[in-house]
Amino acid sequence: MRPPVIALTAGEPAGIGPDLCVALARETLDCRLVVLGDIDVLRTRARALGEDTEFTQGEDVPLHRRGALHVRHRPVAVPVTPGTLDRANSTHVLALLDAALAGCMDGTYRAVVTAPVHKGVINDAGFAFTGHTEYLADHSGTKRVVMMLAGGSLRVALATTHLPLRAVPDAITPELLTEVIHILDTDLRAKFGIARPRIAVAGLNPHAGESGHLGREEIDVIEPVLARLREEGLDLAGPLPADTLFSRIRHDPCDAVLAMYHDQGLPVLKYASFGAGVNVTLGLPFIRTSVDHGTALDLAGTGRAEVSSLLAAIAMAVEMAGQGIV
């Protein structure tokens, strides 16, 4: 059986996305990788970085080999200067996502890996855009998706993502938690091959509410949802105080942690992964992984961009594709 075809979107052309794509030509990868991007931007960036890269095109995607990149050309709208954003190229960035999405939905690609985009410049161009996760969910007709980051032997999923802290408690409803935990459990089984996932669930408040003295969300919302889902057969621990949860699971391992909000779980994950974390979108009808960092405009074209997170994202996409189930 031929290895799966993995699509890689090159991301914001003025950022480090093209640098990272070019850096992949130094590697041998066990997949058929196709970069969705502007081939002229990639060629120019390769020359700037002193890389002797062969660029190939064509419908048949070959096994990725060292020294070469296979590209599906999608032109930028205006010339690119590394490190300098131009809102005119926002249409190009979104076109890359649309092409990857279409290819995943029709079976051309087994998975999509995304290089970083710049949310601000896309919004400045007049497009309502809160991130890859939300965009792919909306354009694939997926009602609910879950953001999970993996790295450093941890998997951390989020009940809420890009919300102001003052909005988080109201967002954590029984319906939301039930859907998020079902998606997390289902995809750990289907996309990671874990027969019966054990999930550690963080509380929202300090000390998980201290029996209601520091907040009642655990008593009124989180605990009843977990009890009901345990009756369905899910293996759930919690709600656990977030300040001790990560030390606890060193001795009582789990397959994933569910944090209630963005900065409750991700600082620990990013510390543990040492720049090699992977962002995974669960709940989509296809596999999507991504780097866990931004566009790093100040590093674009300098040769100082670190490719470890992208390599990890590709490796995870290949591993998940090998499960044979989406």
N, C-alpha and C positions, 0 to 999 in steps of 0.2 A: 504494500500500500504506500502511495506517495505521501510524504509529509504534508501537513495542512498548509493552506495559504493564509498567511497572516498579513493584514493590511496595517500599515503604519502611517498615520497622518502627520505631516511635518510641522503642523502647528503655526504659530505666529512667525512669519518669515523674517522679521527683524530681530527675533529672539534667538535662543540657543537651539531651537528645534532643528534647523538645518545642520548645525554643528554636530548634534547628536546623531542625526541620520548618517552624515558623512563618517562619523567615528565608527559606525557599525561595519563599515567596509574593512576595518581592521580585524573583524571577528569572523569565526566560522559558526554558523547557527544551524540548528537541526530543524529548519523549517523552510518553507518557500515564502520569502518576505518581499512584499511590494510596497514601496514608499509612494504615498499619494502626496504630490507636491510639485512645485515648479522646477523642472530639471535644470533650467538655466541658473536659478538661484542656487541650487545644490552644486552645480559645477563651479560657480563663482566662489561659493563658500569653501569648497574643497581646495581650490587654488590658493585662496587666502590663508588656509590652514596648512598649506604645503603637502596636501594629500594627493597621491597619484591614484585616483579612483576611476575605474571603468564604469560608465553609466550605460545600462541596457534598457530597452523598452520592448514591448510586445505583449500579446494577450496571454501567452503561456508563461507562467511564473516559474523560473528555475529554482533549484535549491540554492539558498543563499551561500555564497562563497566569499572567502577573504579577497579583498581587492576590488570588489564590484558591488554595485547597488542596482537593483531593478526598480524602475520608476514608472508610474502612470502620471503623465504630465497634466497638471492643472495650472494654467498660467496665473501669475499675479496680475493685479490691475495696474499697478504703477511700480516703477523700479524700487528696489529694496536697498536700504542702507542699514547695515548691522547696528543694532542699538537704538535706532530711531523709528518710532512707531508712525504709521501712516494709516489713518482710518479708512482710506480708499481700499486698502487690502483686506478689510474685514469681510468683504464678499468672498474673497479667495479662501479665507480661513473657514468660513461656513460651508463653502462649496466642497472643501476637503471632507468635512464631517458628513455632508449629504452623500458624497460618493462612497464613503466607507459604510455608511448606514445602508444604502441601497445594495451594496455588495454583500453585506452580512445577511440582509433580509432575503436576497434571492439565492443565497448559497455559494456565491462566488468566493467569499472569504469565510474562513472558519472563525475568525476573531478579528477584532480591531484593537490596536494599541495606539494611544494618542500622545503626541508630544504636546508641550504646554501651549496654551493660548492666553491672550491678554484680555480679560473680561472687560476692563475699562474702555479700551479703544473700540471694541465691538459695540458696546453700548453708546459710546460717543458717536459712532457712525449711524445710530438710529435703530439698532436692532436690540430688542429686549433679550438679554442673554445673561443668565446667572451662573452658567458653567456647563462643561461637557455633560455632566450627569443629567441635569435637567433637560438639556437640549435633546440628548439621545432618547430620553424617556418620552418627551413630548412628541418627537417626530417618528417614533416607532409605535405610538399609541399605547404606551405602557402606563398604567395608572399609578403605580408606586414602584420606586426603585430604592435601593439601599446602598449607601456609600460604605465601603469597607477598605481599610488599608491593612496591608500585610507586610511583615518584615521583622527580622530579629526574633524569629520563632513565635511572633504574635500575629493574631488577626483581630482587628478592632473595627467593629461596625458602629454606625451612628444612628440613633433614633431620630435626631434632627440634625440638619447640616448647617447651612449658612443663614442662621437666624441671629438677631441681636439677643443677648442674654435675657433681657427683660421679657422677650416673647416666648422663651423656651417652655416655662411651666404650662402655659395655656395650650401649647402645641402638643404636649404629651398627653394624649387622650387614650382611652382603652382601645378605640378603633385603630389609631396609629400604631400603638405598641403591638397589638395583635397582628396587624399586617406585616410590620417590620420583622417580628420574630418568625413568622411563618416563612417569609422570603429568605431570611438568613438560614433557617433550618433546611429549607428545601434546596437552596443552592449549595450549601455545604455538602449535602448528600449528592446532588446531581453533578455539580461542576468541580467538586473536590474529592469525590469518592469516599466521603466519610459516612459510614453506615448509620451511626446514631450520634449525631453531634452533641457535645456538651457545651452549653453556652452559659457564661457567667454574666449576669446582668447587674450593672451598676445602679445604685440609687441616684436620685437627683440631688438631694440635699446633703450637707455635711453629716457624716456619721449615718447616712441613709435615713435621715429624719430624726434620729434619736428618740424613737417611739412616739413621734408626733410633736416633740418639743421644738424641733428645728424645721418643721414643715410636714405637711400631711400627704404629699403626693405619693409617697411610698405606700402608705396605708390605704388611701382612697383609690389609687389608680394602679400602681405598679404591682403590688402584691396580689390583688384579685386577678389581674391578667395572667400572671405567672402561674397561679394556682389552677386557673381554668385550662391553660395550655399544658400543664403537667398531667392533667386528667386525660388529655388527648395523646399522651405518650411522649411529649417533648422532655428532654433532659435539661433542666434549667436550674441554675443556682442564683439566689438573690431574692430581693435587691440587696447588694453588698455595698458597704462604704467605699467610695472610689479611691480614698487615700490609702487603703490597705489592700484593695482588690488585686493589684498587680503583683504585690509581694505574696499574697495568698496563693495565686495560681502557679507560682513556682513550685509549690509543694502539693497543690491539688489542681493538676493541669486541666485545661479546657481547650476546646477547639476554636472558640472565638469569644471575645468580650463584646458586649453591647453597652456602649456608652450613651448617656442621655443627650449629650450635646458635643459639638465640635472640639472645643478645647478641654473637655474632660478626659478624653481618651487619646487624642492624637499627639499631644506633646510626649507622652510616654512611648508611643509607637515610634515616633520619629527619632527619639533619643536611642531607642533600642535598635533601630534599623540602620543607623549611621549613614544616611543618605542613599540607602538602597531599598527604600520602601516602595511598595506598589499599591496604587489606587485601583480597586476593583469595583465595578458597578454591578450589583446583584439585582435580579429581578427582570433584567432585559431578556428578550428572546434570542440573544446571541451573547458571545463573550466579549467583554470590554475591560481592558486594563490600561493603566496609565502611569506615568512618572508621578512622584509625590512632591514635585517642586514646580516653580513657576518659570516664566520666560527668561529670567536673569539677563535682562537687556545689556547690563554692563559687561557681561562675559561674551556676548555674541561676537563671533569672529576673532576671538583672542586665543583660542586653543586651550583655554582653561576650564571649559565646561566638563563636568564629570558625567560619564555615561553609565555609571553603575545602576542607577534607578531604571533607566530605559532597558538595559540588558535584563534586569530582574523582571520588568514588566513583560518583556517578550518571552522569557523563560516560563513565567507563570501562565501566559496565554497559551503557549505550546502544551504545558502540562494539563491545563484545563481542557484544551481541545482533545487531548488524548483520552479523556474520560468517555468520549463518544456520546454524551448527552448534554443538551442545552436546556 
